[in-house]
Amino acid sequence: MNTKEEFLILLEQSRNIIYKICYVYSTDLHPQEDLFQEVVINLWNSWPRFRHDCKAQTWVYRISLNTCISYLRKSKSRPDYLPLTQNIEVVAEEFDLARTRELYNLINKLDKIEKALVLLYIEEKSHEEISQIIGIPRTNVAVKLFRIKEKLKQMSQNQN
């Protein structure tokens, strides 16, 4: 199997992960698609340098999050609300649509690092994997996740 085929297999396996990350960091359908393409381009450009010293999915998360965070920095504005798009089925295959809508609306109100932590938590990544992807010490992951959960609970209660 050649490099291109390996990359395409990884991309197909990671498609939903990339869509979820792009969904949270974009403002509407078109930038989401543009952001997805930018992530894929960055993955492809980085593929020859991927040393396989971590899991491929960890690498995909890291590149995707860094691309999205860079996109936010370039845009210099953080949206207060990200509308749901017709691609929500891709993003929330296994979740109840109403809960997903509320969850993503609340997640959009978090800062960029909190968003990344929540997305990885939702994906059931271990604290060690989250630490590697985000680049924070493993001991901080649990503390930050606890605080974010409390923050989301409070935000949810304030909405009702």
Secondary structure by P-SEA (a helix, b strand, c coil): ccaaaaaaaaaaaaaaaaaaaaaaacccaaaaaaaaaaaaaaaaaacccccccccaaaaaaaaaaaaaaaaaaaacccccbbbbccccccccccccaaaaaaaaaaaaaccaaaaaaaaaaaacccaaaaaaaacccccaaaaaaaaaaaaaaaaaaaac
